[in-house]
Structures are given as C-alpha cells and as structure tokens.
Amino acid sequence: MRTLAIDLGARRIGLALSDVGGKLATPYDVIPVTHPDQAIYPILQLIDREEVRRLVIGLPLNMDGTSGPAARDTVIWAKKMATRAKTELIFVDERLSSFTAEQQLNDRKRSGEKLTRKKKKQQLDAVAAAGFLQDFLDGKLPPLPSPSPSGRGQG
C-alpha cells in the first residue's frame, strides 16, 4: 500500500512517499507555503497520481506529550485533507523528527555531499517526513489514537 507522509509546517510542508509495497520511505518534495491550505490541491494531485491509499501525518506534540496550538492546527488540516483525498489517516508522534533529519543531512555533508545551507533547508522537511514514515513502516513508531481537533485526549 502506497503511503504519503506529511510534515506540516507554517512555511514548508515536507512530503515523503513509500514504495508500492509499503516497505521503504523516500523523501519526495517540500512545498513552500504561506498557509498550509495552499498545499491541499498539489497534495491531492500527488495522491491521485501516485495512488496513495494512506496518509501518515506527523503530529507536533510538545516534549511532555501534550498538544499545543500547532498540533491542533495539524489535526484540523489533516482531517480536511484525508476527507478530500478519501484516504486512511494515521497520526504519528513527530517529536525530534526535524532534529534527526538535520543530523542525517549533516552526516551526508560530512561524507562529501555538496549540500549548501539553502539546499539543506529545502530538503529538511522531506527528510523528516521520510524519517517518521520509515519508522512507522518498520513498526518502530506506533499510530497515535485519533486526536480531536480540540487537542483533548493527548497527554
């Protein structure tokens, strides 16, 4: 089953896709936005083109596991996206995914890859999405109970 991971941000939305067998996650793209709703149509096109059947959304919980405004906004946006795309929706804990992605990009740079600061910034959110998608596919990152948009029930 093809899965799309979305790392929703205020300025950039990172996308990662699994292979058709649902075993391997790959960074796909980063969509620059001034509002997350700008990305809905391009993501719907991607879902249709790649025959995506499941969305895995990184939920930006606070470090203590509670939901803040960013998590609530993510839940609202993700439920709207899943309804329009007619796909299964799964939330996962994305805490530290950007930190891990930054470490991976730093390692690639140290290994000799030409990675400018601008290119690194452009790739970061897609690499973060691929990281939490791969952890989910490997069974290392369990799905979260479906949160309500109010944020109650988390923490």
N, C-alpha and C positions, 0 to 999 in steps of 0.2 A: 504494500500500500504506500503510495507516494504521500509524503508528509512535508508540509511547509512550516518552518519555524519563523516566528516574527519577534524581533526585539524592538519593541515600540519605544521611540524616544520623541522628545519635543522637537528636535531639529533633524534627526535622521532615524530611518526605520531600517533595521538590518533584517535581511532575508537569507534563509538557508533552506536547501531542499535535500530530501533524502532520495536515494535511488529508488527505482520501482519496487525492489524487494524490501525496502524499508530497513536496510542494514547500515548504510553509510550516509553520513551527513556531509554536505559540501556548502561552503559559503556561496551565496548566489549573487546578491546585489545589496546596495544601500541606496535608499530613496531619500534625497534631501526634501524636507518639508518645512513649512511654517506652521502647519496644523496637520495632525495625523489623518484627518479626513481626506486630505489631498491624495493620500496613497491608496485609498479604497479602490478606485477604478483600476489603476495599474496592477494592484494585487489580485483583483478579481480576474483580470485578463490572464495573469500568470497561472492562477488556479485552474482556469479553463484550459489553457494551452498545455499545461503540464499534467493535467488530470489528477490534481491534488485531491485527496479524499479526507485529509485530516490536517487541522491547524494546531500547532503547539505554540502557545503564547507564553513568553517569559513574563512572569508576574514580579514586578519590582517591590518586593516586601522590604520592610525595614529590617535592620540587622537583628532586632529582637523577635522577628517573625510576624509582627503586626502589619496591617495595611495602612498606608498613608494615602494622600491625595493622588499620587502617581499610580498606585495600584488600583485605586477606584476608577480612575480615568481609563486605565488599561482594560479593566473588566468591561466597562461600558462599550469601549471601542471594539473590543474583541467579540463581544456578543453580537454587535451590529454587523461586523464583518462575517462571522460564521452564519448568521441568518441569511445574509445576502448571498453568500457562497454556497449555502446548503451543504456544509461540511461539518464533520465532528470537530468539537472544540475541546482542547485539553490545555489546562494551565499548569505550568511548572515553576518552581522557585528559581528565579534567575539571579539571586544574590551572588555576587562575586564573578558573574559571567564576563563582565567587561574587564575586570582585573585579570582574569585568566587569559582572555583574548589578548590583552595588552602584553602579557608575559610571552605568549606564543609569537606575537609579531616581533617582540624584542629578540627572541631566540632566532627567528628567521633572519633578522637584520644582522645579528652577530655571526650567523652562519654564512654571511656574504651576500644575501639578497639585497638588491638595491631597493631600499624602502625609505622614501622621503617622509618627512613628518606629515605632509599633506596626504600622501598615499596611505600612510598608516592610519590616519584619521578617517579616510574614506572607507577603509576595509574593516575597521574595528567592530562595527555593529554587526556586520555579516559574519565575521569570525566568532563573535559572541553568540549569535543565533546558532551557528553550526555547532558550537561547543555544547550548549544546553540541549540541542536536538540530538547530538550523538550520545550524550549521557542518558537522555530519555530512551533512545532506541536500544542502548545497551542494558537498560534496566537499572541503571545507577541513580536515576532521577525519577522518583515516582510522580504520577499526576497528583495535583492538589485537588481537594474537594472543590467543586464548582463554587466560587465565591459569589456572593451577592454584590451588586454594584455599590451597596452602602458600605461594604468592607467588613460588615459584621460576620463573625464566624472565622475570621483569620486572627489567630493569636489569642 
